[in-house]
Amino acid sequence: MQRRTPLKYPLVMGTLTLNLDEALLARLAERATRAGLAPEALARAALAGFLAGDDPFAFVGIGEAADLAGRRVDELLSQGFEGTS
């Protein structure tokens, strides 16, 4: 007998236990509900995507100032606008 649909997961799977704080667990459950998934399935998909290089935070740092003046914004503002035209 031939299988009609391909397997969604490998035949052998390991188990990983995560300790999540209540806030993170609630966020995971809420997102899973919106996606129509079990929380475990959403966590598995998120981890698989992250490890595949689909980093959801890849945008962090884009547009960062090369001279790091942005990190000194409070200092620069406290000096006022002297010398500006």
N, CA, C and O atoms as a GROMACS GRO file, in nm:
protein
  340
    1MET      N    1   0.084  -0.119   0.000
    1MET     CA    2   0.000   0.000   0.000
    1MET      C    3   0.088   0.125   0.000
    1MET      O    4   0.184   0.134   0.076
    2GLN      N    5   0.056   0.219  -0.085
    2GLN     CA    6   0.136   0.340  -0.098
    2GLN      C    7   0.071   0.455  -0.020
    2GLN      O    8  -0.051   0.471  -0.021
    3ARG      N    9   0.157   0.534   0.046
    3ARG     CA   10   0.107   0.650   0.123
    3ARG      C   11   0.064   0.758   0.025
    3ARG      O   12   0.139   0.792  -0.068
    4ARG      N   13  -0.057   0.813   0.045
    4ARG     CA   14  -0.110   0.914  -0.046
    4ARG      C   15  -0.054   1.054  -0.021
    4ARG      O   16  -0.033   1.130  -0.115
    5THR      N   17  -0.028   1.086   0.104
    5THR     CA   18   0.026   1.219   0.135
    5THR      C   19   0.163   1.203   0.197
    5THR      O   20   0.188   1.106   0.270
    6PRO      N   21   0.253   1.296   0.169
    6PRO     CA   22   0.388   1.286   0.229
    6PRO      C   23   0.380   1.310   0.380
    6PRO      O   24   0.291   1.378   0.430
    7LEU      N   25   0.476   1.252   0.450
    7LEU     CA   26   0.481   1.272   0.594
    7LEU      C   27   0.514   1.418   0.625
    7LEU      O   28   0.598   1.479   0.560
    8LYS      N   29   0.448   1.470   0.724
    8LYS     CA   30   0.470   1.609   0.763
    8LYS      C   31   0.596   1.622   0.848
    8LYS      O   32   0.664   1.725   0.842
    9TYR      N   33   0.629   1.520   0.925
    9TYR     CA   34   0.744   1.521   1.014
    9TYR      C   35   0.822   1.392   0.993
    9TYR      O   36   0.768   1.292   0.944
   10PRO      N   37   0.949   1.393   1.029
   10PRO     CA   38   1.026   1.268   1.019
   10PRO      C   39   0.964   1.161   1.109
   10PRO      O   40   0.894   1.192   1.205
   11LEU      N   41   0.992   1.038   1.077
   11LEU     CA   42   0.937   0.928   1.156
   11LEU      C   43   0.989   0.928   1.298
   11LEU      O   44   0.917   0.888   1.390
   12VAL      N   45   1.111   0.971   1.318
   12VAL     CA   46   1.170   0.971   1.451
   12VAL      C   47   1.182   1.116   1.498
   12VAL      O   48   1.241   1.200   1.430
   13MET      N   49   1.124   1.144   1.614
   13MET     CA   50   1.131   1.279   1.670
   13MET      C   51   1.183   1.270   1.812
   13MET      O   52   1.153   1.174   1.884
   14GLY      N   53   1.260   1.368   1.852
   14GLY     CA   54   1.308   1.376   1.989
   14GLY      C   55   1.214   1.464   2.070
   14GLY      O   56   1.120   1.523   2.017
   15THR      N   57   1.240   1.470   2.198
   15THR     CA   58   1.159   1.551   2.288
   15THR      C   59   1.247   1.658   2.351
   15THR      O   60   1.360   1.631   2.392
   16LEU      N   61   1.194   1.778   2.358
   16LEU     CA   62   1.263   1.890   2.420
   16LEU      C   63   1.164   1.955   2.516
   16LEU      O   64   1.050   1.984   2.478
   17THR      N   65   1.205   1.977   2.636
   17THR     CA   66   1.119   2.041   2.735
   17THR      C   67   1.167   2.184   2.754
   17THR      O   68   1.285   2.208   2.779
   18LEU      N   69   1.076   2.279   2.744
   18LEU     CA   70   1.107   2.420   2.763
   18LEU      C   71   1.036   2.470   2.887
   18LEU      O   72   0.919   2.439   2.910
   19ASN      N   73   1.106   2.548   2.967
   19ASN     CA   74   1.045   2.613   3.082
   19ASN      C   75   1.019   2.757   3.043
   19ASN      O   76   1.113   2.836   3.027
   20LEU      N   77   0.892   2.793   3.027
   20LEU     CA   78   0.853   2.927   2.985
   20LEU      C   79   0.784   2.998   3.100
   20LEU      O   80   0.708   2.937   3.175
   21ASP      N   81   0.812   3.128   3.114
   21ASP     CA   82   0.740   3.201   3.218
   21ASP      C   83   0.595   3.217   3.172
   21ASP      O   84   0.563   3.195   3.055
   22GLU      N   85   0.509   3.255   3.264
   22GLU     CA   86   0.365   3.261   3.235
   22GLU      C   87   0.332   3.357   3.122
   22GLU      O   88   0.245   3.328   3.040
   23ALA      N   89   0.401   3.470   3.116
   23ALA     CA   90   0.372   3.569   3.012
   23ALA      C   91   0.407   3.513   2.873
   23ALA      O   92   0.329   3.530   2.779
   24LEU      N   93   0.522   3.448   2.861
   24LEU     CA   94   0.562   3.393   2.732
   24LEU      C   95   0.471   3.277   2.693
   24LEU      O   96   0.434   3.264   2.576
   25LEU      N   97   0.434   3.195   2.789
   25LEU     CA   98   0.344   3.084   2.762
   25LEU      C   99   0.208   3.136   2.714
   25LEU      O  100   0.148   3.078   2.624
   26ALA      N  101   0.160   3.244   2.775
   26ALA     CA  102   0.032   3.302   2.734
   26ALA      C  103   0.040   3.358   2.592
   26ALA      O  104  -0.053   3.342   2.513
   27ARG      N  105   0.153   3.424   2.559
   27ARG     CA  106   0.172   3.477   2.423
   27ARG      C  107   0.176   3.365   2.321
   27ARG      O  108   0.118   3.376   2.213
   28LEU      N  109   0.246   3.256   2.355
   28LEU     CA  110   0.254   3.141   2.266
   28LEU      C  111   0.115   3.081   2.244
   28LEU      O  112   0.078   3.050   2.130
   29ALA      N  113   0.040   3.064   2.350
   29ALA     CA  114  -0.095   3.007   2.338
   29ALA      C  115  -0.186   3.096   2.256
   29ALA      O  116  -0.264   3.047   2.174
   30GLU      N  117  -0.177   3.227   2.275
   30GLU     CA  118  -0.261   3.321   2.202
   30GLU      C  119  -0.228   3.320   2.053
   30GLU      O  120  -0.319   3.317   1.970
   31ARG      N  121  -0.100   3.322   2.020
   31ARG     CA  122  -0.059   3.319   1.879
   31ARG      C  123  -0.097   3.186   1.814
   31ARG      O  124  -0.139   3.182   1.699
   32ALA      N  125  -0.081   3.078   1.889
   32ALA     CA  126  -0.116   2.947   1.836
   32ALA      C  127  -0.265   2.939   1.806
   32ALA      O  128  -0.306   2.885   1.704
   33THR      N  129  -0.346   2.993   1.895
   33THR     CA  130  -0.491   2.994   1.874
   33THR      C  131  -0.525   3.072   1.748
   33THR      O  132  -0.605   3.027   1.666
   34ARG      N  133  -0.463   3.190   1.731
   34ARG     CA  134  -0.488   3.272   1.611
   34ARG      C  135  -0.448   3.198   1.484
   34ARG      O  136  -0.512   3.213   1.380
   35ALA      N  137  -0.340   3.119   1.493
   35ALA     CA  138  -0.291   3.047   1.375
   35ALA      C  139  -0.362   2.913   1.355
   35ALA      O  140  -0.341   2.846   1.254
   36GLY      N  141  -0.446   2.875   1.450
   36GLY     CA  142  -0.516   2.747   1.440
   36GLY      C  143  -0.425   2.629   1.462
   36GLY      O  144  -0.445   2.522   1.405
   37LEU      N  145  -0.322   2.648   1.546
   37LEU     CA  146  -0.225   2.543   1.574
   37LEU      C  147  -0.221   2.512   1.723
   37LEU      O  148  -0.266   2.591   1.805
   38ALA      N  149  -0.168   2.397   1.754
   38ALA     CA  150  -0.137   2.367   1.894
   38ALA      C  151  -0.013   2.447   1.931
   38ALA      O  152   0.073   2.470   1.845
   39PRO      N  153  -0.001   2.490   2.056
   39PRO     CA  154   0.118   2.566   2.096
   39PRO      C  155   0.248   2.492   2.064
   39PRO      O  156   0.348   2.554   2.026
   40GLU      N  157   0.247   2.360   2.080
   40GLU     CA  158   0.367   2.281   2.050
   40GLU      C  159   0.404   2.290   1.902
   40GLU      O  160   0.522   2.299   1.868
   41ALA      N  161   0.304   2.288   1.815
   41ALA     CA  162   0.329   2.296   1.671
   41ALA      C  163   0.385   2.433   1.634
   41ALA      O  164   0.474   2.444   1.550
   42LEU      N  165   0.331   2.538   1.696
   42LEU     CA  166   0.381   2.673   1.668
   42LEU      C  167   0.525   2.688   1.718
   42LEU      O  168   0.609   2.744   1.647
   43ALA      N  169   0.554   2.638   1.836
   43ALA     CA  170   0.690   2.645   1.890
   43ALA      C  171   0.787   2.568   1.801
   43ALA      O  172   0.898   2.614   1.775
   44ARG      N  173   0.745   2.450   1.754
   44ARG     CA  174   0.829   2.368   1.667
   44ARG      C  175   0.857   2.443   1.536
   44ARG      O  176   0.970   2.445   1.489
   45ALA      N  177   0.753   2.504   1.477
   45ALA     CA  178   0.771   2.577   1.351
   45ALA      C  179   0.859   2.700   1.370
   45ALA      O  180   0.942   2.731   1.285
   46ALA      N  181   0.841   2.770   1.483
   46ALA     CA  182   0.923   2.889   1.510
   46ALA      C  183   1.069   2.851   1.526
   46ALA      O  184   1.158   2.918   1.473
   47LEU      N  185   1.096   2.744   1.599
   47LEU     CA  186   1.233   2.699   1.619
   47LEU      C  187   1.294   2.651   1.488
   47LEU      O  188   1.411   2.680   1.460
   48ALA      N  189   1.219   2.578   1.408
   48ALA     CA  190   1.269   2.530   1.279
   48ALA      C  191   1.303   2.649   1.188
   48ALA      O  192   1.406   2.648   1.121
   49GLY      N  193   1.217   2.749   1.185
   49GLY     CA  194   1.243   2.868   1.104
   49GLY      C  195   1.364   2.944   1.151
   49GLY      O  196   1.445   2.989   1.070
   50PHE      N  197   1.378   2.958   1.282
   50PHE     CA  198   1.493   3.029   1.338
   50PHE      C  199   1.623   2.958   1.304
   50PHE      O  200   1.720   3.021   1.262
   51LEU      N  201   1.625   2.827   1.320
   51LEU     CA  202   1.747   2.751   1.294
   51LEU      C  203   1.778   2.742   1.144
   51LEU      O  204   1.893   2.718   1.106
   52ALA      N  205   1.677   2.760   1.060
   52ALA     CA  206   1.699   2.758   0.915
   52ALA      C  207   1.751   2.892   0.865
   52ALA      O  208   1.783   2.907   0.747
   53GLY      N  209   1.760   2.989   0.955
   53GLY     CA  210   1.811   3.120   0.916
   53GLY      C  211   1.702   3.220   0.889
   53GLY      O  212   1.731   3.334   0.850
   54ASP      N  213   1.578   3.182   0.909
   54ASP     CA  214   1.466   3.275   0.890
   54ASP      C  215   1.449   3.355   1.018
   54ASP      O  216   1.346   3.347   1.084
   55ASP      N  217   1.550   3.432   1.051
   55ASP     CA  218   1.551   3.507   1.176
   55ASP      C  219   1.448   3.619   1.172
   55ASP      O  220   1.460   3.710   1.090
   56PRO      N  221   1.346   3.613   1.258
   56PRO     CA  222   1.245   3.718   1.256
   56PRO      C  223   1.298   3.853   1.303
   56PRO      O  224   1.230   3.955   1.287
   57PHE      N  225   1.418   3.855   1.360
   57PHE     CA  226   1.476   3.979   1.409
   57PHE      C  227   1.593   4.025   1.323
   57PHE      O  228   1.677   4.102   1.368
   58ALA      N  229   1.599   3.978   1.200
   58ALA     CA  230   1.710   4.013   1.111
   58ALA      C  231   1.715   4.162   1.081
   58ALA      O  232   1.820   4.215   1.046
   59PHE      N  233   1.602   4.230   1.095
   59PHE     CA  234   1.597   4.374   1.066
   59PHE      C  235   1.666   4.458   1.172
   59PHE      O  236   1.697   4.574   1.147
   60VAL      N  237   1.690   4.402   1.291
   60VAL     CA  238   1.751   4.478   1.399
   60VAL      C  239   1.890   4.524   1.356
   60VAL      O  240   1.972   4.443   1.311
   61GLY      N  241   1.916   4.651   1.371
   61GLY     CA  242   2.046   4.705   1.334
   61GLY      C  243   2.050   4.768   1.196
   61GLY      O  244   2.144   4.840   1.164
   62ILE      N  245   1.949   4.741   1.114
   62ILE     CA  246   1.945   4.802   0.982
   62ILE      C  247   1.926   4.952   1.001
   62ILE      O  248   1.837   4.995   1.074
   63GLY      N  249   2.008   5.030   0.937
   63GLY     CA  250   1.998   5.174   0.948
   63GLY      C  251   2.069   5.230   1.069
   63GLY      O  252   2.055   5.349   1.100
   64GLU      N  253   2.145   5.148   1.138
   64GLU     CA  254   2.220   5.196   1.254
   64GLU      C  255   2.324   5.297   1.208
   64GLU      O  256   2.392   5.276   1.107
   65ALA      N  257   2.336   5.406   1.281
   65ALA     CA  258   2.429   5.512   1.243
   65ALA      C  259   2.573   5.462   1.252
   65ALA      O  260   2.613   5.401   1.351
   66ALA      N  261   2.648   5.489   1.148
   66ALA     CA  262   2.787   5.445   1.144
   66ALA      C  263   2.872   5.518   1.248
   66ALA      O  264   2.967   5.461   1.302
   67ASP      N  265   2.840   5.645   1.275
   67ASP     CA  266   2.921   5.722   1.369
   67ASP      C  267   2.872   5.711   1.513
   67ASP      O  268   2.929   5.771   1.604
   68LEU      N  269   2.767   5.634   1.535
   68LEU     CA  270   2.712   5.610   1.667
   68LEU      C  271   2.659   5.736   1.736
   68LEU      O  272   2.642   5.737   1.858
   69ALA      N  273   2.634   5.842   1.659
   69ALA     CA  274   2.580   5.965   1.717
   69ALA      C  275   2.442   5.940   1.778
   69ALA      O  276   2.404   6.006   1.874
   70GLY      N  277   2.369   5.845   1.724
   70GLY     CA  278   2.238   5.813   1.776
   70GLY      C  279   2.242   5.765   1.920
   70GLY      O  280   2.147   5.785   1.996
   71ARG      N  281   2.351   5.703   1.959
   71ARG     CA  282   2.365   5.657   2.097
   71ARG      C  283   2.391   5.772   2.192
   71ARG      O  284   2.374   5.758   2.313
   72ARG      N  285   2.431   5.888   2.137
   72ARG     CA  286   2.461   6.005   2.220
   72ARG      C  287   2.352   6.110   2.208
   72ARG      O  288   2.375   6.227   2.237
   73VAL      N  289   2.232   6.069   2.165
   73VAL     CA  290   2.128   6.166   2.136
   73VAL      C  291   2.094   6.253   2.257
   73VAL      O  292   2.074   6.374   2.241
   74ASP      N  293   2.086   6.196   2.377
   74ASP     CA  294   2.054   6.276   2.495
   74ASP      C  295   2.162   6.380   2.522
   74ASP      O  296   2.133   6.495   2.554
   75GLU      N  297   2.287   6.338   2.508
   75GLU     CA  298   2.398   6.431   2.529
   75GLU      C  299   2.395   6.544   2.427
   75GLU      O  300   2.411   6.661   2.463
   76LEU      N  301   2.373   6.510   2.301
   76LEU     CA  302   2.370   6.610   2.195
   76LEU      C  303   2.252   6.706   2.212
   76LEU      O  304   2.267   6.825   2.188
   77LEU      N  305   2.138   6.655   2.252
   77LEU     CA  306   2.022   6.742   2.273
   77LEU      C  307   2.041   6.833   2.394
   77LEU      O  308   1.993   6.946   2.394
   78SER      N  309   2.110   6.784   2.496
   78SER     CA  310   2.131   6.867   2.615
   78SER      C  311   2.222   6.986   2.584
   78SER      O  312   2.220   7.086   2.656
   79GLN      N  313   2.302   6.975   2.479
   79GLN     CA  314   2.390   7.085   2.439
   79GLN      C  315   2.314   7.192   2.362
   79GLN      O  316   2.368   7.299   2.335
   80GLY      N  317   2.190   7.164   2.328
   80GLY     CA  318   2.110   7.261   2.254
   80GLY      C  319   2.145   7.260   2.107
   80GLY      O  320   2.212   7.169   2.057
   81PHE      N  321   2.100   7.363   2.039
   81PHE     CA  322   2.120   7.373   1.896
   81PHE      C  323   2.222   7.481   1.861
   81PHE      O  324   2.211   7.545   1.757
   82GLU      N  325   2.318   7.500   1.947
   82GLU     CA  326   2.422   7.602   1.924
   82GLU      C  327   2.502   7.564   1.800
   82GLU      O  328   2.537   7.448   1.780
   83GLY      N  329   2.528   7.660   1.720
   83GLY     CA  330   2.613   7.636   1.603
   83GLY      C  331   2.539   7.578   1.486
   83GLY      O  332   2.600   7.544   1.385
   84THR      N  333   2.405   7.564   1.497
   84THR     CA  334   2.331   7.513   1.382
   84THR      C  335   2.277   7.630   1.302
   84THR      O  336   2.252   7.737   1.358
   85SER      N  337   2.259   7.610   1.175
   85SER     CA  338   2.206   7.718   1.093
   85SER      C  339   2.061   7.697   1.063
   85SER      O  340   2.000   7.779   0.994
   0.00000   0.00000   0.00000
